[in-house]
Structures are given as C-alpha cells and as structure tokens.
Amino acid sequence: MEYDIDFYKHFAWLRKVNLHSSGNSESYQERLSRLEGDKESLILQVSVLTDQVEAQGAKISDLQSSLVEHQHKLDSTEEMLQQELLHRTSLENQKLSLMGEVSYLKIKLADMEGKQGQGAERQHKAETVVNFISELQEQMCRFQKEINSKIQEKKALEIPADSSSPVACPTESTEGPGSKPGPSSDRTSRGLIKELRILKDKVEHLEDQKLQYEKKLKATKVKEIVSSVFIQRVYPHPYRLRRTQSGGLQAADPDAGQFRRGGLRATAGPRLTRTPESYDSARDLNIPFSQWTKGQVCGWLEDYGLGQYVNLTRQWVENGQTLLSATPQDFEKEMGMKNPLHRKKLQLALNAFTTKVIEKSSELDYIWVTRWLDDIGLPQYKDQFHEARVDGRMIQYLTVNDLLTLKVTSQLHHLSIKCAIHVLHANKFNPNCLRRRPGEERQPSPSEVVQWSNHRVMEWLRAVDLAEYAPNLRGSGVHGGLIILEPRFSSETLALLLNIPPQKTLLRRHLATAFSALVGTQATQEKREYGNATGHVPLTTTAKVKPKKLGFTQFSHLRKRKPDESADYICPIDSGTLTVNGVSRLPSAALRGLSPNLDRQPERREPMGIKAQANGPKP
C-alpha cells in the first residue's frame, strides 16, 4: 500500500465524530423547535401588525376626507367673509347716500316750512281781502236799499203830481223849494246809480282777486299735503322734526330750549345742556346757592342728571349751604352716593357755584358726551359714561383713575381720549369742532386733520382705496387728534388696527405713503425721530394701563396729606404742553397754528379744581 492506515486512530476518530453528530442532532432539533415557535410568534405579530396597519389606513383615509371637508368649509367661509365685507362696504355706501338724502330732505323741509309761512301770510291777506269784500257787499246792499227807497219815494211823489188839478199847481208852487222833488230826486238817483256802478266794479275786481288767492291757497295746500305725506313716509315717527345744531330746520315747538326726547336721531347734532336762563323761574340766579331752598336744590339735582339722589337729599338738606359745606364723605353717607364719579360731578358743580367761574365746558352735558364718544371712535364706553353722568366739565378734569373706574383700560384708548380732550381745549370746547363729513379740501392740512372724527378717518381710508379695511376702525378710538398729536401713532400702528396682514407688504407700503401725505413731511420726520430715540416704547394695540400701586410706607401718609389730582389729569388743563409717557414737552412745529393756546409759551396756572377747593367754604 502507498499509505499506511492506523486503524486505531481511525476508529477513535469515527467514535469522536459519532459522539459529536449525536450532540449536534439534539441541538439542531432544539433550535428547530425554537425557530418554529419564533415563526409562529412572528406570524401572530405580523397578523396583528397588518390589522393595525389596516386600521391606521382607515383612520388616515377618514382624516383625509375630513381634511378635504374642512378645506371646503374654509373656502366657503372665506367666500362668505369676502361677501360680508363687500356687503358691509355697500351698506356703508348706502348709509352715506341715505344720510345725504336725509340732509337734502331736511333742507327741502326747511324750504317747505318757509313756503308754508309765506302761504300763511298770503292766507291772512286773502282773509283780509275777503273781509273787505264782505264789507263792500254790505255797503252795496245798503246803497241798493237806499236807492230803492228813494225810487219808491220818487214814484210816490210823481203819481199825486200827475193826478192833481191845474188850480192846485200855484198853491203847491208857492210852498217853497222843498215841494219840488222832481229835479233834485233825479240828481240824487243819478249819483246813487254812479256810486252803485263804481261799487259793482270794485266788487268784481275784488272777487277776481279773491278767486286768484283761492287758487293759490289750493295749490299751496296741495303742496303741503304732498310734502307731509312724503315726510311721513320718510320719517315714520309720531313727533315733528326740530331744528338741530347741524341742520337748517326751524324749531317746531316754542320750548326748543328744553330738551325733549323723540323726533331726533342720536347723531343728529350735539345737545347742549340747559343754560342758566332756561332753568326754572323759581330758582333765581341772583340768589346765592347757599340761600336756595330745599325744593330748589332738589330741582337743580334732577336737572343736573342726579335725580336718583333727590329723595335722600330732601331728607338731609335744609338749604344750599348744606351742600356747600359738605364733604364727599357726607355725600356718600347722607345721599347714598356710592359712585365716586357722581361725587366728583357734584363737587365740581358746587365749586363752580362758589368761585362763580363760568367755564365753556360746563355747557356740554352727559348726553353730548355720548355723542362725542361716537365721534372719537369709542362707542363701546357710552353706557359707562352715561351711568357715571360724565359731562363736559368732568371731561376737563378726568384722571387716569377715573378712566379706569369707567373700565377704560387700553393704553391706546387712554391716548385717544387724551388727544380728543386736547382738541376740545384747543377749540375752547366748541361742541361742533369735530368734522364728520369730507369737505371740499383736496389736500387737508394738519390743522384740519386734527379735527377729523373717526368716521372722517374712515372716509379718508375709502378715498385712498382701503375701503375693505375701513370698518375695522370702529371702536378703535382712531381720530384726527390721535393721528396728529400722538408721536407714537404711526402707519404701522394704523396697519395693526386695520388688521392688514404683515405679508401684504405692498398694501402696507401704500398705507404708509398715504399716511405720510396726510400728516405732512415734517410731522412724519418728527414721528420717525421720536421712534428712533433711546428708551422709546412702541405703541401697541394690546397694552393696558394699570393703576398706581401704593407702597407700604405710603399708607401712613394717606390721612395726613391730600393727593394733588391735577398731576394725574388725562389731559392737563394747561393745553400749551403735551404730556407723552409722563414727560411734558412743547408741541412740534407741525402742530403750531392749530390753536392760539399752542402758539404761546405755557404759563404756570393753578388748576381750576384745586383753586375752587381752596376758595370754597371749609366744612
């Protein structure tokens, strides 16, 4: 053999291989069994996962369908929103056209009333002519009776003259001239006939004039009936129209000085308070307030808008001196006057009585203030101001805490009221200083823009092709005084108030250009410099005004010293300076010429309220 085989080693190797093969066979079986178990578990897991995948797929399909539905709803709501905006703009245009028609109808009504007055005069003249004609007719009847009687007498005299004998003629001829009635009776009859003809001609002429007057009267009555029917269709109100401050109508009642509800729209014109001459005659203004009786004081309170306190006042007050010597704590205790603004209103009125200083703001009552809130774009506070009976004098002395009591917490609204009060100061509290309608000016100056109302600013937005965003200014407090007098109010602030999206850069740029053209280049430059100054806080639409918090050490001094409210006025009485962020500064050069108060240097004046308290009687 070529190779020698070691049988012993070979046998040992075979044995070893058999032993290994038997052990491997057992391990393979165990692995196989484990793999089969893993396979079954994997099959179960795969089945579970497939079920979950199918469920998730169903959910995804449902979500996709719901997403499609919501997308359709969103598209439909956007379309509805666009339609609503278009509808609003059309309604605004209709409103403006209707208001123009109403003003035209007012003017036409005034003309008709003038024509009615002329018709009344003509009717009076016609009545006088008719009376004159009736008198002439009576005279003609009397003349006819006299003529008939004379003719009968003549006939009675001629008959016996013809039947008498010629012998009796000399005897009758010798009786005198009275016995010859022939020629004299002819003359008298001829004169009477002439007078009768003249009277007939006059009567015919007067009857022709009477017919002409009657035709004219019928025509005027028909016109009056047509105009009254037309006015009743346009104004279906049981009251007659009265003259307002903004219209041209004549007063329909003699008591036009006293305000009566009905017949006027709330925005027809400013309603001024009752002048001292229109008070009850029982309250003689020459008598000092301290000598007023209990009835006069209660009547004055009711006229002043504080009629809810009359019953308790009647039990407490003896005369006017009782109120003059009382403190605000007495008002709260004896009269039940819990509202601090009511106490302030009464205190300011009593101070005016003691100092005898007549302020122009005292002529504006709380009804006018609600109208004023509409003009400056803050109608949402009308109920609070009306309940507090805020009038023109209180507006002059409003403080930050007073506005917080009236639930005015927005910083922008505080600035709006402040600038509006400043405009009133500059115009000496003229109730018609704000402009509500566009005039004939093409490029208004800042002195004209500062007097724009909220509605006039909306008209300007429509003029610069931003009509769809104009309704967003309702309730924003934006008016001409805020645009011009507030240095932090810029085109960005106006864009935020108009809800113009930031991604519409072209639209915002167009607004900025129109805003700069409106306020002028100098004011635009000053607003930009003020915005770039250090420590500048930008004006936002969400900033709130918080009341001042007293420190712990200040509580001990509350009873010792009386706080000076003049420093907290929302718009200081000295209108020569503007207060911005608590810092008093002179008005800009762009605002010079708005009023005489802005042109001269401010003088140190003691506030009227503090002076009144100093001069008033001490309790």
Secondary structure by P-SEA (a helix, b strand, c coil): ccccccaaaaaaaaaaaaaaaaaaaaaaaaaaaaaaaaaaaaaaaaaaaaaaaaaaaaaaaaaaaaaaaaaaaaaaaaaaaaaaaaaaaaaaaaaaaaaaaaaaaaaaaaaaaaaaaaaaaaaaaaaaaaaaaaaaaaaaaaaaaaaaaaaaaaaaaaaaaaaccccaaaaaaacccccccaaaaaaaaaaaaaaaaaaaaaaaaaaaaaaaaaaaaaaaaaaaaaaaaaaaaaccccccccccccccccccccccccccccccccccbbbbcccccccccccccccccccccaaaaaaaaaaaccccaaaaaaaccccaaaaaaccaaaaaaccccccaaaaaaaaaaaaaaaaccccccccccaaaaaaaaaaaccccaaaaaaaacccaaaaaaccaaaaaaaccccaaaaaaaaaaaaaaaaaccccccccccccccccccaaaaaaccaaaaaaaaaaaccccccccccccccccccccccccccaaaaaaaacccccaaaaaaaaaaaaaaaacaaaaaaaaaaaacccbbbbbccbbbbcccccccccccccccccccccccccccccccccccccccccccccccccccccccccccccaaaaaaaacccc
